[in-house]
Amino acid sequence: MSVADPIPGFFVPVHRALTEPILLGGAPRTVAIANGTLAAAIALGLRLWIPGLLLWLVGHAAAVWAAKHDPQFVEVVRRHLRTPTYLGV
């Protein structure tokens, strides 16, 4: 028995969907929904169509760019903001 062989009874196949982040249009789902809601509020509620569309386009493009570099960037930012700085100036 080599190291690469699974131990009987301890091998469970995991579906790929359980390990990959949930993306919506290439951006994390929560960020895409929040961005779309804010852009729709500006475009429809305030009747500022072009600024709302630009906000959605820039926000979604930034979220897709960040997700390409690190699909878990939202959790990383949350943890970064929650952790106090010990050597902060």
N, CA, C and O atoms as a DFTB+ gen file, in Angstrom:
356 C
 N C O
     1  1       0.845      -1.174       0.000
     2  2       0.000       0.000       0.000
     3  2       0.897       1.246       0.000
     4  3       1.736       1.425       0.882
     5  1       0.701       2.085      -0.992
     6  2       1.523       3.288      -1.088
     7  2       0.803       4.468      -0.428
     8  3      -0.341       4.341       0.010
     9  1       1.471       5.594      -0.364
    10  2       0.915       6.780       0.284
    11  2      -0.263       7.329      -0.518
    12  3      -1.199       7.878       0.064
    13  1      -0.233       7.190      -1.848
    14  2      -1.281       7.746      -2.698
    15  2      -2.568       6.929      -2.662
    16  3      -3.613       7.442      -3.062
    17  1      -2.537       5.685      -2.201
    18  2      -3.737       4.857      -2.144
    19  2      -4.644       5.335      -1.013
    20  3      -4.168       5.589       0.093
    21  1      -5.936       5.458      -1.277
    22  2      -6.850       5.873      -0.203
    23  2      -7.032       4.757       0.814
    24  3      -6.969       3.573       0.483
    25  1      -7.257       5.156       2.044
    26  2      -7.521       4.201       3.114
    27  2      -8.957       3.717       2.948
    28  3      -9.855       4.539       2.766
    29  1      -9.198       2.427       3.004
    30  2     -10.569       1.930       2.834
    31  2     -11.508       2.532       3.879
    32  3     -11.220       2.524       5.076
    33  1     -12.630       3.050       3.399
    34  2     -13.610       3.655       4.288
    35  2     -13.398       5.137       4.523
    36  3     -14.268       5.784       5.105
    37  1     -12.274       5.703       4.094
    38  2     -11.987       7.117       4.311
    39  2     -11.918       7.906       3.011
    40  3     -11.425       9.034       3.011
    41  1     -12.389       7.356       1.924
    42  2     -12.380       8.039       0.638
    43  2     -13.809       8.409       0.269
    44  3     -14.679       7.542       0.190
    45  1     -14.048       9.688       0.045
    46  2     -15.372      10.162      -0.338
    47  2     -15.211      11.054      -1.559
    48  3     -14.472      12.037      -1.503
    49  1     -15.883      10.740      -2.657
    50  2     -15.805      11.627      -3.820
    51  2     -16.561      12.931      -3.534
    52  3     -17.681      12.904      -3.024
    53  1     -15.951      14.052      -3.861
    54  2     -16.554      15.359      -3.631
    55  2     -16.853      15.983      -4.988
    56  3     -15.980      16.054      -5.853
    57  1     -18.086      16.432      -5.168
    58  2     -18.461      17.064      -6.427
    59  2     -17.752      18.404      -6.563
    60  3     -17.538      19.112      -5.579
    61  1     -17.396      18.735      -7.775
    62  2     -16.644      19.955      -8.038
    63  2     -17.412      21.206      -7.609
    64  3     -16.797      22.189      -7.197
    65  1     -18.729      21.186      -7.698
    66  2     -19.537      22.350      -7.342
    67  2     -19.439      22.691      -5.855
    68  3     -19.703      23.831      -5.471
    69  1     -19.066      21.733      -5.019
    70  2     -18.945      22.006      -3.587
    71  2     -17.656      22.730      -3.227
    72  3     -17.559      23.318      -2.149
    73  1     -16.680      22.697      -4.099
    74  2     -15.386      23.296      -3.786
    75  2     -15.145      24.607      -4.511
    76  3     -14.243      25.353      -4.130
    77  1     -15.914      24.911      -5.533
    78  2     -15.715      26.143      -6.291
    79  2     -16.611      27.246      -5.745
    80  3     -17.712      26.961      -5.274
    81  1     -16.166      28.496      -5.797
    82  2     -17.008      29.593      -5.307
    83  2     -18.191      29.830      -6.244
    84  3     -18.125      29.520      -7.434
    85  1     -19.267      30.379      -5.697
    86  2     -20.456      30.672      -6.494
    87  2     -20.264      32.038      -7.138
    88  3     -20.192      33.056      -6.450
    89  1     -20.181      32.050      -8.463
    90  2     -19.974      33.288      -9.199
    91  2     -21.218      33.608     -10.023
    92  3     -21.926      32.705     -10.470
    93  1     -21.472      34.867     -10.213
    94  2     -22.583      35.331     -11.020
    95  2     -22.009      36.284     -12.059
    96  3     -21.679      37.429     -11.750
    97  1     -21.892      35.805     -13.283
    98  2     -21.289      36.621     -14.331
    99  2     -19.806      36.827     -14.114
   100  3     -19.252      37.821     -14.583
   101  1     -19.150      35.922     -13.420
   102  2     -17.716      36.025     -13.171
   103  2     -17.360      36.725     -11.874
   104  3     -16.202      36.702     -11.457
   105  1     -18.343      37.351     -11.224
   106  2     -18.119      38.046      -9.954
   107  2     -18.750      37.234      -8.829
   108  3     -19.695      36.484      -9.071
   109  1     -18.247      37.368      -7.606
   110  2     -18.897      36.683      -6.488
   111  2     -20.367      37.086      -6.397
   112  3     -20.727      38.239      -6.632
   113  1     -21.201      36.117      -6.055
   114  2     -22.647      36.308      -6.097
   115  2     -23.113      37.483      -5.243
   116  3     -23.920      38.291      -5.702
   117  1     -22.625      37.591      -4.021
   118  2     -23.084      38.669      -3.136
   119  2     -22.666      40.042      -3.655
   120  3     -23.424      41.007      -3.559
   121  1     -21.461      40.123      -4.202
   122  2     -20.983      41.398      -4.730
   123  2     -21.780      41.789      -5.974
   124  3     -22.141      42.955      -6.138
   125  1     -22.058      40.818      -6.854
   126  2     -22.818      41.106      -8.065
   127  2     -24.234      41.566      -7.747
   128  3     -24.745      42.485      -8.388
   129  1     -24.875      40.935      -6.762
   130  2     -26.237      41.326      -6.391
   131  2     -26.244      42.712      -5.745
   132  3     -27.103      43.536      -6.060
   133  1     -25.303      42.972      -4.852
   134  2     -25.236      44.291      -4.207
   135  2     -24.938      45.385      -5.230
   136  3     -25.541      46.457      -5.187
   137  1     -24.024      45.122      -6.134
   138  2     -23.660      46.092      -7.157
   139  2     -24.846      46.362      -8.083
   140  3     -25.127      47.515      -8.410
   141  1     -25.534      45.316      -8.502
   142  2     -26.688      45.486      -9.377
   143  2     -27.829      46.223      -8.700
   144  3     -28.508      47.035      -9.328
   145  1     -28.042      45.943      -7.425
   146  2     -29.104      46.613      -6.679
   147  2     -28.800      48.099      -6.520
   148  3     -29.687      48.935      -6.693
   149  1     -27.567      48.427      -6.196
   150  2     -27.186      49.837      -6.056
   151  2     -27.295      50.571      -7.387
   152  3     -27.793      51.695      -7.442
   153  1     -26.829      49.934      -8.460
   154  2     -26.905      50.561      -9.782
   155  2     -28.357      50.735     -10.223
   156  3     -28.706      51.752     -10.821
   157  1     -29.206      49.744      -9.929
   158  2     -30.622      49.864     -10.288
   159  2     -31.309      50.957      -9.475
   160  3     -32.177      51.659      -9.994
   161  1     -30.932      51.108      -8.211
   162  2     -31.518      52.169      -7.390
   163  2     -31.151      53.540      -7.934
   164  3     -31.973      54.457      -7.935
   165  1     -29.935      53.674      -8.389
   166  2     -29.514      54.964      -8.950
   167  2     -30.176      55.198     -10.308
   168  3     -30.664      56.292     -10.592
   169  1     -30.185      54.161     -11.139
   170  2     -30.729      54.321     -12.489
   171  2     -32.244      54.482     -12.476
   172  3     -32.775      55.358     -13.159
   173  1     -32.945      53.654     -11.712
   174  2     -34.405      53.692     -11.728
   175  2     -34.970      54.661     -10.696
   176  3     -35.894      55.419     -10.993
   177  1     -34.423      54.640      -9.497
   178  2     -34.960      55.480      -8.428
   179  2     -34.669      56.955      -8.623
   180  3     -35.547      57.798      -8.446
   181  1     -33.447      57.259      -8.984
   182  2     -33.068      58.662      -9.170
   183  2     -33.177      59.112     -10.622
   184  3     -32.988      60.287     -10.935
   185  1     -33.485      58.164     -11.505
   186  2     -33.602      58.419     -12.947
   187  2     -32.302      58.954     -13.533
   188  3     -32.308      59.795     -14.432
   189  1     -31.197      58.455     -13.011
   190  2     -29.877      58.779     -13.560
   191  2     -29.378      57.542     -14.291
   192  3     -28.605      56.757     -13.743
   193  1     -29.822      57.374     -15.521
   194  2     -29.568      56.144     -16.257
   195  2     -28.087      55.931     -16.554
   196  3     -27.560      54.842     -16.327
   197  1     -27.427      56.941     -17.049
   198  2     -26.022      56.774     -17.455
   199  2     -25.118      56.562     -16.235
   200  3     -24.289      55.652     -16.271
   201  1     -25.230      57.348     -15.162
   202  2     -24.393      57.044     -13.981
   203  2     -24.685      55.673     -13.376
   204  3     -23.766      55.000     -12.910
   205  1     -25.944      55.251     -13.378
   206  2     -26.276      53.923     -12.869
   207  2     -25.658      52.821     -13.713
   208  3     -25.126      51.848     -13.179
   209  1     -25.729      52.972     -15.021
   210  2     -25.129      51.988     -15.924
   211  2     -23.609      51.970     -15.789
   212  3     -22.996      50.902     -15.787
   213  1     -23.005      53.143     -15.677
   214  2     -21.550      53.210     -15.505
   215  2     -21.111      52.613     -14.178
   216  3     -20.089      51.930     -14.109
   217  1     -21.884      52.869     -13.115
   218  2     -21.559      52.294     -11.815
   219  2     -21.617      50.772     -11.875
   220  3     -20.732      50.094     -11.353
   221  1     -22.660      50.232     -12.513
   222  2     -22.780      48.780     -12.642
   223  2     -21.629      48.220     -13.464
   224  3     -21.028      47.215     -13.083
   225  1     -21.317      48.857     -14.581
   226  2     -20.267      48.352     -15.468
   227  2     -18.902      48.374     -14.786
   228  3     -18.171      47.385     -14.847
   229  1     -18.554      49.465     -14.149
   230  2     -17.255      49.572     -13.483
   231  2     -17.186      48.654     -12.264
   232  3     -16.174      47.988     -12.043
   233  1     -18.259      48.618     -11.474
   234  2     -18.283      47.759     -10.290
   235  2     -18.202      46.285     -10.641
   236  3     -17.483      45.529      -9.988
   237  1     -18.934      45.871     -11.666
   238  2     -18.907      44.470     -12.062
   239  2     -17.555      44.103     -12.669
   240  3     -17.028      43.022     -12.406
   241  1     -16.998      44.990     -13.472
   242  2     -15.679      44.718     -14.062
   243  2     -14.611      44.597     -12.971
   244  3     -13.734      43.737     -13.051
   245  1     -14.685      45.455     -11.959
   246  2     -13.715      45.377     -10.862
   247  2     -13.883      44.084     -10.075
   248  3     -12.893      43.474      -9.670
   249  1     -15.127      43.659      -9.854
   250  2     -15.368      42.421      -9.121
   251  2     -14.909      41.201      -9.921
   252  3     -14.372      40.254      -9.346
   253  1     -15.112      41.214     -11.227
   254  2     -14.647      40.102     -12.074
   255  2     -13.127      40.062     -12.075
   256  3     -12.537      38.984     -12.000
   257  1     -12.488      41.219     -12.160
   258  2     -11.021      41.263     -12.147
   259  2     -10.479      40.714     -10.829
   260  3      -9.525      39.936     -10.816
   261  1     -11.098      41.128      -9.718
   262  2     -10.643      40.651      -8.408
   263  2     -10.897      39.152      -8.257
   264  3     -10.072      38.443      -7.680
   265  1     -12.027      38.661      -8.768
   266  2     -12.341      37.240      -8.661
   267  2     -11.417      36.388      -9.518
   268  3     -11.162      35.231      -9.184
   269  1     -10.918      36.935     -10.607
   270  2      -9.956      36.182     -11.424
   271  2      -8.644      35.993     -10.671
   272  3      -7.990      34.958     -10.806
   273  1      -8.262      36.981      -9.886
   274  2      -7.022      36.879      -9.118
   275  2      -7.199      36.039      -7.858
   276  3      -6.310      35.270      -7.494
   277  1      -8.343      36.184      -7.191
   278  2      -8.624      35.407      -5.986
   279  2     -10.132      35.279      -5.832
   280  3     -10.790      36.244      -5.443
   281  1     -10.701      34.100      -6.131
   282  2     -12.156      33.949      -6.045
   283  2     -12.711      34.151      -4.637
   284  3     -13.911      34.380      -4.483
   285  1     -11.882      34.074      -3.623
   286  2     -12.328      34.257      -2.246
   287  2     -11.988      35.653      -1.713
   288  3     -11.826      35.823      -0.505
   289  1     -11.876      36.657      -2.599
   290  2     -11.399      37.966      -2.156
   291  2     -12.363      38.642      -1.184
   292  3     -11.923      39.442      -0.358
   293  1     -13.649      38.351      -1.253
   294  2     -14.598      38.974      -0.331
   295  2     -14.328      38.504       1.096
   296  3     -14.320      39.309       2.027
   297  1     -14.109      37.203       1.266
   298  2     -13.813      36.683       2.603
   299  2     -12.470      37.203       3.115
   300  3     -12.312      37.455       4.310
   301  1     -11.512      37.361       2.214
   302  2     -10.201      37.883       2.612
   303  2     -10.331      39.326       3.086
   304  3      -9.723      39.698       4.089
   305  1     -11.100      40.133       2.395
   306  2     -11.284      41.533       2.791
   307  2     -12.034      41.612       4.118
   308  3     -11.682      42.420       4.978
   309  1     -13.066      40.780       4.294
   310  2     -13.794      40.767       5.573
   311  2     -12.874      40.426       6.731
   312  3     -12.910      41.083       7.771
   313  1     -12.053      39.403       6.556
   314  2     -11.133      39.001       7.628
   315  2     -10.093      40.086       7.878
   316  3      -9.716      40.335       9.023
   317  1      -9.625      40.735       6.808
   318  2      -8.635      41.802       6.952
   319  2      -9.208      42.972       7.744
   320  3      -8.525      43.538       8.598
   321  1     -10.444      43.332       7.468
   322  2     -11.055      44.455       8.178
   323  2     -11.404      44.105       9.620
   324  3     -11.442      44.990      10.475
   325  1     -11.660      42.831       9.903
   326  2     -12.033      42.408      11.244
   327  2     -10.821      42.237      12.167
   328  3     -10.951      42.374      13.384
   329  1      -9.650      41.941      11.604
   330  2      -8.465      41.699      12.411
   331  2      -7.816      43.014      12.795
   332  3      -7.534      43.834      11.921
   333  1      -7.569      43.239      14.093
   334  2      -6.947      44.501      14.503
   335  2      -5.465      44.544      14.101
   336  3      -4.807      43.512      13.969
   337  1      -4.980      45.733      13.918
   338  2      -3.563      45.891      13.591
   339  2      -2.784      46.065      14.884
   340  3      -3.113      46.915      15.711
   341  1      -1.759      45.259      15.047
   342  2      -0.946      45.316      16.256
   343  2       0.240      46.259      16.103
   344  3       0.680      46.886      17.067
   345  1       0.740      46.347      14.902
   346  2       1.894      47.212      14.667
   347  2       1.524      48.424      13.835
   348  3       2.382      49.026      13.190
   349  1       0.259      48.782      13.847
   350  2      -0.230      49.907      13.049
   351  2       0.318      51.225      13.540
   352  3       0.592      51.401      14.728
   353  1       0.472      52.136      12.623
   354  2       1.014      53.454      12.963
   355  2      -0.108      54.402      13.223
   356  3       0.130      55.571      13.527
